[in-house]
């Protein structure tokens, strides 16, 4: 998989959560999110317990609350969608703060907002404690199709290359006194986008030729073989098992 690859979501640490094999954490997060989605929306207390479980994981992983909250901004589109539901979903009406809203819309908004927030928070915790390279190794260990793993690996690395190229082009434009103030500057930006596409395409061809010349035949060598023992699997299963117990109580109470 190549050298280690850091990303902005990852927070370096030596906690028990950081030390878990990546495929164990992937399975744990997937099962946790699945349980959350299956929880009845009327069991509002259950979602509070789910949040407490994630807070406990964050505490064990030594992830600061501020770090986690900043990364939750990615769910803003879900929040906007949820806030619109009480006004667009038909059904019985009620009054909240002097505004007439739909009761089914309120339940729908709560359902989307609660489950989306918990899912995003679990994903952020996974990304905060697992390097991208380790995630790819975990997906490979879980027998994800090798071609999909390779595509994801190339996408991550090539995305950084394209982003760096965009940054250099922006610096070059500013060094020549360019500032995008209106529609007149769109021509320059369009030309920059075209040049970026051509450079990216040519760079991709050069990288592919370099790989082929070094023996690449459609598969990547596995440098590190990640394994997990029963103790690590049991440790990783703590979160989804506790969440499942909460979910079952939510359906029975």
N, C-alpha and C positions, 0 to 999 in steps of 0.2 A: 504493500500500500504506500510505500514511500516514507518520507520523513514526517515527523509530527506536524500537525497543522492546528494552530490555535485559532480561536474565533472569539468574537466580542462577548458572546454569551457565556463562555467558559470562565470559571473562576478557579484558579489553581488552589488545591488544598490536599490534605492528607487524611481526610475524615473517612470513617467506615463506608460512607456512601460513595465517595470518590474511588475507594478501593474495590468496589464490587465489579465483577466482569460486566462488560457493556451489554451482552445479550441478556443477562439477568435483569438489568435495569430496563431494557427495552420491553421485555415481557411483562415486568411489573407495572410499568406505566401504561402499557396497552390494556392490561386487565383492569387496572384501576379506572381508566377512562371508560371502559366498557361497563363496569359496574355503576359508575356515576350516571351514565346515559340511561341505564335500565331502572334507575331509582324513580319512583313516582314523584311528580312535581309537588304534590300536596304535602309530602313529608319534608317540610322546610327544615326541621331540626336536623335531618340527616345530612343536608348539605353543610350545615354548620360543623358537624362532626368530621365530614370529609376535609373541610378547611383546616380543622384542628390537626388532622392526620398529616396533611401537607406541611403545616407549620412545624410539626414535630420532626418531619424529615429535613426541613430546612435548618432547624436547630442542630440536628445531628451532623448535617453537612456543613455547618457554620456558614450558611449563606445569609448575609444581612437582609433585613426586611426591605430596606431602601433599594438594594440591588434587585430584588425580586419584583418590587412594585414598578420600577422603571421599565422592566422587560415586559410587563403586562400591558403596556401601551399598545402592543400589536393587536389586541382584541378590540380596539376602538370601533371598527366597523360593526362588530357584533353588538356593541353597546348601542350604537346609533340605530341599528335595525330593531333591537329590543325596545328602545324608547318609542319607536313609531308604531309598534304593534297595538297598544291600547287604543290608538286612534283610527286604525284601518281595519282591524278584525271585527266583523259584525257579531252581534249577540247582545245579551243582556247588558244594560248600561248601569253605571254607578257613578258617584261623584267623589272625586279625590281633589282636595284643595280647591274646591269650587269649579273643577273642570269635569265635564262628563266624559267618561272613558268606558271602554268595553271590558266586562268581567273576563270573558275568554281571552281577550287581548292582554290583560294584566297577568293572567296565569301563563300565557304563552311567553310574555316578556320575561317573567321570572324564570321560567324553564330554560329559555335560551341563555339568559345572562348568567344564571347560577352554573349551569353545566359547562358553558363555554369558558367561564372564568376558571373553574376547577381544572378543565382540560388543558388550558393554556398554562396555568400555574404548574401543573405536573410536567408539561413539556419543557418549561423553562428550568425547572429543577433538574430534569434529565440533561439538558444542554449545559447547565451550570456546573455539573459534576462529571461530565463526560466529554472528552475531546472528540472532534469530528472524525479523526482517524480511527479512534476506538469505536465510534458509532458504526462506521463502515465495517470494521472487523466483526462487530456484533451482528450486523445484518448478514454478513457472510456466514457467521457461525450458525445463524438461524435458518440457513439454507435458502436465503433469498436468491432468486436467479442471478448468477454471476454477472450477466450482461447489465442488469439493473444496478448492481453494486458498482460496476465499472463506470457506468454513465454518471451515477451520483458522485463518484470520486473525481472524475474529470470535470464535472460541472462545478464542484466546489473549488477546485484548484484553478480552473480556467476563469471562473468568476472573479477571483482575486487579480488575475493577470489583466483582464479587461478593465476592472475598476482602477487599477494602477495606471493603465494606459490613459483612461479618461482623466485622471488627476493630472498627469503630465501634460496632456493637451490643454487642460484648463489653465495650468500655470503658464504655458506658452502663450495662450491668448491674452492673459492678463499682463504678461511682460511686454506685450506689444500695444498695451493701452486699450484693449477691448473690454467693453462692459455691455452686457445684455440688458438694455433699458427699454426696448420696445420691439415692435414688429419688424423694424428695419434690420435688426440684428439676427433675425431668424435665418436669413440666407447663410450667414457665417456658421450658425449652429447646425444647420442642415448639412453644410459641407463638412463640418467636423464629425457629424454622425456618420456620413458616408465614408470618410477617411478611417474612422474607427472600425467600421464594418470590414473594410478591405484589409486593414492591418490585422484584425482579429482572425479573419479567414486565412490570410497568408501565414500567420503565426501557427494556427492550427495545423496547416499542411506541413510546416517545418517540424513541428513536434511529432506528428504522426510518422513522417519519414525517419526522424531520429529514433523513434521507438522501434520501427520495423528494422532499421539497420542494426539494432541491438537485440534482435531476436523475438520481438513481440509478434505473437501469432493468434491474438484474440483473447488471451487469458493473462491475468496478472499474477506474478508469483506471490505466495503467502509468506511473509517474513516472520510474522508473529502469530502463533496459534494460541488463541485465548480459550481457556477452559474454566470450568466452575465445579466446585465440589458440592456436596449436599448441604453443608453449612451455609455456603454463600447463597444457594438457591432458597433455603429456608429463610435466610435474612431478607432477601429481596422479596419473598412472598408475603412478608409481614404486612406491608401496605395493602395489597389487593385483598388479602384474606380478611383483615379488619374491615375494609370497605365493604366486602361482601356481607359480613355479618350485619353491618349497619343497613345495607340495602334490604336484606331479608326482614329485618325489624320494621323497616319502612313499609313493606308490603303487608305485614301481619298486624301492626298496631293501628 
